[in-house]
Amino acid sequence: MADTLLTVADVLFNAFDVSDADVSDLRQDAVLVPRMPAEPSSNGTVHKYVKRVTAPTVGWRSVNAGRFMSKSGDQTVTANLTCLDFSWDVDAALIDGAARRGGPEAIIAREGLAHVGAALFAYETQLINGTINGDAAGFSGFANALSALTNKMVVDAGGDAGGVGGNTSGNTSLYAIRLGRNDCTAVFNGDQTIELSPSVMTKNLDGSSKSYGAWFTEGHAWLGLQVGGAYSIGRIANIDEDHPLTDDLVATLLSRFPAGRRPNLLVCNPAGQELLRQSRTATNPTGTPAPLPEDVFGIPLAITDAVLNTEGVIS
């Protein structure tokens, strides 16, 4: 796939008679990433942490009578970070010939804003879909951890990929997440999440291997995900139009979490939210359309397009 670079037509949008408003037709708003706590990697691009898998033995005893003791059981978990690249360049001739408020640097900055925004949404997509429905070159996400109905933290809505959100086929999901340093957290390598270099003049090559000058900005981030333990996330899978998301399904999923460690965020896409709203309307004794849900049982509901409508059946 060839590079798609900024053209003269793109620069025309940056003329003096165009507003500075940042308007977009894209469904690329990251809503989960800003809510995620961020944790520096423990060891470069390989993040390791220890989770407790068995409890120590405790018990009552009488005076002068001993008891057998045992220690807790721990397990080391490894989460690999992968590199997300969002570098960009702009032909120097476009920069030097541009007329725009803020000067030529504004074109580089505006293009950079678009690249960073796309990177954040790519990260959010990978956090949720992992290498299953996300990018195979990325890291494992929620879908990797909750990929089978045999996992007790997966609730089956019963859908058979009959379609959702206007699609004629496919399922969607809702994820219940416990955010926190000991549960689900974003992981990055380096001093900060996103690394940006100063823009520098370089020699670029066109499709015919002819050179031209371009302002290049290198941007990358080493990113991953820590899922603290078995009860840090849960999923309602196989949701479609005929097997919608309901409050009962969410209640079932919440019952799988420990009493003192319930999730603090629910995540689905707009189609899932609408199915939940319709289910509430159907059970409303007055028949009045229910409002769009913003929470379920007091747990905030975050809506993101990073949860897909094209998932296959989870079995």
C-alpha positions as CSV (number, residue, x, y, z in Angstrom):
1,M,0.0,0.0,0.0
2,A,1.4,3.4,-1.1
3,D,1.7,6.4,1.2
4,T,-1.2,8.9,1.0
5,L,0.3,12.3,1.5
6,L,-1.1,15.9,1.9
7,T,-1.9,17.5,-1.5
8,V,-2.6,21.0,-2.8
9,A,-6.3,20.3,-2.5
10,D,-5.8,19.6,1.2
11,V,-3.9,22.8,1.7
12,L,-6.8,24.8,0.1
13,F,-8.9,23.9,3.2
14,N,-6.3,25.9,5.2
15,A,-6.8,29.1,3.4
16,F,-7.6,32.4,5.2
17,D,-11.4,32.0,4.4
18,V,-11.8,28.7,6.2
19,S,-12.7,28.4,9.8
20,D,-10.3,26.9,12.4
21,A,-13.1,24.6,13.6
22,D,-11.9,20.9,13.6
23,V,-14.8,19.2,11.9
24,S,-14.7,15.5,11.0
25,D,-16.8,12.9,9.2
26,L,-14.9,10.1,10.9
27,R,-16.1,7.8,13.7
28,Q,-12.8,8.0,15.5
29,D,-13.5,9.4,19.0
30,A,-11.6,7.7,21.7
31,V,-13.8,7.6,24.9
32,L,-12.2,4.7,26.8
33,V,-8.5,5.8,26.6
34,P,-9.0,9.1,28.5
35,R,-10.7,7.1,31.3
36,M,-7.9,4.5,31.5
37,P,-5.2,4.9,34.2
38,A,-1.7,4.7,32.7
39,E,1.2,2.6,34.1
40,P,4.8,2.8,32.9
41,S,6.1,-0.6,31.8
42,S,8.0,-2.5,34.3
43,N,10.7,-3.5,31.8
44,G,10.8,-1.7,28.5
45,T,8.6,-3.4,25.9
46,V,7.8,-6.4,28.2
47,H,5.6,-5.5,31.2
48,K,5.5,-8.0,34.0
49,Y,3.3,-8.0,37.1
50,V,2.5,-10.5,39.9
51,K,-1.1,-11.6,40.7
52,R,-2.3,-13.7,43.6
53,V,-3.9,-17.0,42.5
54,T,-4.3,-18.8,45.9
55,A,-5.0,-17.4,49.4
56,P,-2.8,-18.3,52.4
57,T,-4.2,-20.6,55.0
58,V,-5.6,-19.0,58.1
59,G,-7.7,-20.5,61.0
60,W,-8.8,-20.4,64.6
61,R,-6.8,-22.1,67.2
62,S,-6.8,-22.8,70.9
63,V,-4.2,-21.6,73.4
64,N,-1.1,-23.7,73.3
65,A,-2.4,-25.5,70.2
66,G,-0.8,-24.8,66.8
67,R,-2.1,-25.0,63.3
68,F,-0.6,-25.7,59.8
69,M,0.2,-22.6,57.8
70,S,0.7,-21.9,54.1
71,K,1.7,-18.9,52.0
72,S,-0.3,-17.3,49.3
73,G,0.3,-18.5,45.7
74,D,1.5,-15.9,43.2
75,Q,1.9,-16.0,39.4
76,T,3.9,-13.8,37.1
77,V,2.0,-12.4,34.2
78,T,3.7,-10.9,31.0
79,A,2.0,-8.3,28.8
80,N,3.9,-7.5,25.6
81,L,3.9,-3.9,24.3
82,T,3.8,-3.2,20.6
83,C,4.8,-0.1,18.6
84,L,2.1,2.2,17.2
85,D,3.5,4.5,14.6
86,F,1.7,7.7,13.6
87,S,4.6,9.6,11.8
88,W,3.7,12.0,9.0
89,D,5.3,14.3,6.5
90,V,4.3,17.2,4.3
91,D,5.9,18.4,1.1
92,A,8.1,21.4,1.8
93,A,6.7,23.2,-1.3
94,L,3.2,23.0,0.2
95,I,4.4,24.4,3.5
96,D,6.4,27.3,2.1
97,G,3.6,28.3,-0.3
98,A,0.8,28.0,2.2
99,A,-1.2,31.0,3.3
100,R,-2.9,30.4,6.6
101,R,-3.3,32.0,10.0
102,G,-0.6,30.8,12.3
103,G,1.9,30.4,9.5
104,P,3.2,27.2,7.8
105,E,3.7,25.5,11.1
106,A,-0.1,25.4,11.5
107,I,-0.4,22.9,8.6
108,I,2.1,20.5,10.2
109,A,0.3,20.9,13.6
110,R,-3.2,20.4,12.1
111,E,-2.0,17.2,10.3
112,G,-0.3,16.1,13.5
113,L,-3.6,16.6,15.5
114,A,-5.3,14.3,13.0
115,H,-2.6,11.7,13.3
116,V,-2.6,11.7,17.1
117,G,-6.4,11.5,17.2
118,A,-6.2,8.5,14.8
119,A,-3.5,6.9,17.0
120,L,-5.7,7.2,20.1
121,F,-8.6,5.6,18.4
122,A,-6.3,2.8,17.1
123,Y,-5.2,2.2,20.6
124,E,-8.7,2.1,21.9
125,T,-9.7,-0.4,19.2
126,Q,-6.8,-2.6,20.1
127,L,-7.5,-2.4,23.8
128,I,-11.0,-3.8,23.2
129,N,-10.5,-6.1,20.2
130,G,-6.9,-7.2,20.7
131,T,-5.5,-9.4,18.0
132,I,-8.8,-11.1,17.3
133,N,-10.8,-8.3,15.7
134,G,-8.1,-5.7,15.9
135,D,-4.6,-5.5,14.4
136,A,-2.8,-8.8,14.4
137,A,0.5,-6.8,14.8
138,G,-0.8,-5.2,18.0
139,F,-1.1,-6.4,21.5
140,S,-3.7,-8.7,23.2
141,G,-6.8,-6.9,24.4
142,F,-10.1,-7.6,26.1
143,A,-11.4,-9.9,23.4
144,N,-8.3,-12.1,23.7
145,A,-8.9,-12.5,27.5
146,L,-12.6,-13.2,27.0
147,S,-12.7,-15.3,23.8
148,A,-14.8,-18.3,24.8
149,L,-18.1,-19.1,26.6
150,T,-16.2,-21.5,28.8
151,N,-14.8,-18.4,30.6
152,K,-17.0,-17.8,33.6
153,M,-16.7,-14.0,33.0
154,V,-18.4,-14.3,29.5
155,V,-22.2,-14.2,29.4
156,D,-23.9,-15.5,26.2
157,A,-26.7,-13.3,24.8
158,G,-27.5,-16.1,22.3
159,G,-27.0,-14.3,19.1
160,D,-26.0,-16.1,15.9
161,A,-24.5,-13.1,14.0
162,G,-27.9,-12.2,12.7
163,G,-27.0,-8.6,12.3
164,V,-26.8,-5.4,14.5
165,G,-26.6,-1.7,13.9
166,G,-27.9,-1.8,10.3
167,N,-25.6,-4.7,9.3
168,T,-27.2,-7.9,7.9
169,S,-24.8,-10.1,9.8
170,G,-22.5,-9.9,12.8
171,N,-22.7,-9.6,16.6
172,T,-21.6,-7.0,19.1
173,S,-20.5,-7.1,22.8
174,L,-20.6,-5.2,26.0
175,Y,-17.6,-5.1,28.3
176,A,-17.6,-4.6,32.0
177,I,-14.3,-3.2,33.2
178,R,-12.7,-2.6,36.6
179,L,-10.3,0.3,36.0
180,G,-7.4,0.7,38.4
181,R,-3.7,0.1,39.0
182,N,-4.4,-3.4,40.3
183,D,-6.9,-4.2,37.6
184,C,-7.2,-2.8,34.0
185,T,-4.7,-0.2,33.1
186,A,-3.0,1.2,30.0
187,V,0.8,0.4,29.8
188,F,3.4,2.5,28.0
189,N,7.1,2.4,27.6
190,G,9.2,5.5,28.0
191,D,8.9,8.8,29.9
192,Q,5.5,9.6,28.4
193,T,2.8,7.8,26.5
194,I,3.3,9.5,23.2
195,E,6.7,10.4,21.8
196,L,6.9,13.2,19.2
197,S,10.1,14.4,17.5
198,P,10.7,17.9,16.2
199,S,9.7,18.3,12.6
200,V,12.8,18.1,10.4
201,M,13.5,18.7,6.7
202,T,14.2,15.4,4.9
203,K,14.5,14.0,1.4
204,N,11.5,12.0,0.4
205,L,10.9,9.8,-2.7
206,D,7.9,9.8,-4.9
207,G,6.5,6.7,-6.7
208,S,9.1,7.1,-9.4
209,S,11.9,7.2,-6.8
210,K,12.5,10.9,-7.5
211,S,13.4,13.0,-4.5
212,Y,11.8,16.1,-3.0
213,G,12.0,17.9,0.3
214,A,9.5,17.3,3.0
215,W,8.9,18.2,6.6
216,F,8.9,14.9,8.6
217,T,7.6,14.4,12.1
218,E,8.3,11.1,13.8
219,G,5.6,9.9,16.2
220,H,5.3,6.6,18.0
221,A,4.2,4.9,21.2
222,W,5.0,1.6,22.7
223,L,1.6,0.5,24.2
224,G,0.0,-2.5,25.9
225,L,-2.7,-3.5,28.3
226,Q,-2.6,-4.9,31.9
227,V,-5.6,-7.0,32.8
228,G,-4.9,-7.5,36.5
229,G,-6.8,-10.7,37.2
230,A,-9.7,-13.0,36.3
231,Y,-12.3,-10.6,37.8
232,S,-10.9,-7.4,36.2
233,I,-13.1,-7.6,33.1
234,G,-16.3,-9.4,31.9
235,R,-18.2,-9.6,28.6
236,I,-21.7,-10.0,27.2
237,A,-21.0,-11.6,23.8
238,N,-23.2,-12.7,20.9
239,I,-25.5,-9.7,21.0
240,D,-27.6,-9.1,17.8
241,E,-31.0,-7.6,16.8
242,D,-32.9,-10.8,17.8
243,H,-30.8,-11.3,21.0
244,P,-30.5,-7.8,22.3
245,L,-28.6,-6.3,25.2
246,T,-30.8,-6.1,28.3
247,D,-30.6,-5.1,32.0
248,D,-31.0,-8.8,32.9
249,L,-27.9,-9.8,30.9
250,V,-25.9,-7.0,32.6
251,A,-27.2,-8.2,36.0
252,T,-26.1,-11.7,35.2
253,L,-22.6,-10.5,34.3
254,L,-22.3,-8.4,37.4
255,S,-23.2,-11.4,39.5
256,R,-19.9,-13.0,38.2
257,F,-17.8,-10.3,39.8
258,P,-16.7,-10.5,43.5
259,A,-18.9,-8.6,45.9
260,G,-16.2,-6.1,46.8
261,R,-14.7,-5.7,43.3
262,R,-17.5,-4.8,40.9
263,P,-16.7,-3.1,37.6
264,N,-16.6,0.7,37.5
265,L,-17.2,1.1,33.8
266,L,-19.4,-0.6,31.1
267,V,-18.4,-0.2,27.4
268,C,-20.5,-0.8,24.3
269,N,-21.2,0.8,20.9
270,P,-24.1,3.0,19.8
271,A,-26.0,0.0,18.5
272,G,-25.7,-1.9,21.8
273,Q,-26.9,1.2,23.6
274,E,-29.9,1.4,21.4
275,L,-30.8,-2.2,21.9
276,L,-30.6,-1.7,25.6
277,R,-32.9,1.4,25.3
278,Q,-35.4,-0.6,23.2
279,S,-35.4,-3.4,25.8
280,R,-36.3,-0.8,28.5
281,T,-39.0,0.7,26.4
282,A,-40.5,-2.8,25.9
283,T,-40.8,-3.3,29.6
284,N,-42.1,0.1,30.4
285,P,-45.7,-0.3,31.6
286,T,-46.7,3.1,30.1
287,G,-45.1,2.4,26.7
288,T,-43.2,5.7,26.8
289,P,-39.9,5.4,24.9
290,A,-37.0,5.0,27.4
291,P,-34.2,7.6,27.3
292,L,-30.8,6.6,26.0
293,P,-29.0,4.7,28.9
294,E,-26.1,6.5,30.4
295,D,-25.6,3.8,33.2
296,V,-26.8,0.4,34.2
297,F,-27.4,-0.2,37.9
298,G,-25.4,2.9,38.7
299,I,-22.3,1.9,36.7
300,P,-21.5,4.5,33.9
301,L,-22.0,3.3,30.3
302,A,-19.3,4.5,27.9
303,I,-20.1,4.5,24.2
304,T,-17.4,3.9,21.6
305,D,-17.3,2.9,17.9
306,A,-14.2,0.8,18.8
307,V,-16.6,-2.0,19.9
308,L,-17.5,-3.7,16.6
309,N,-20.9,-4.7,15.0
310,T,-19.2,-7.4,12.9
311,E,-18.0,-9.8,15.5
312,G,-18.3,-13.5,14.9
313,V,-20.2,-15.9,17.1
314,I,-18.3,-16.7,20.4
315,S,-18.7,-20.3,21.3
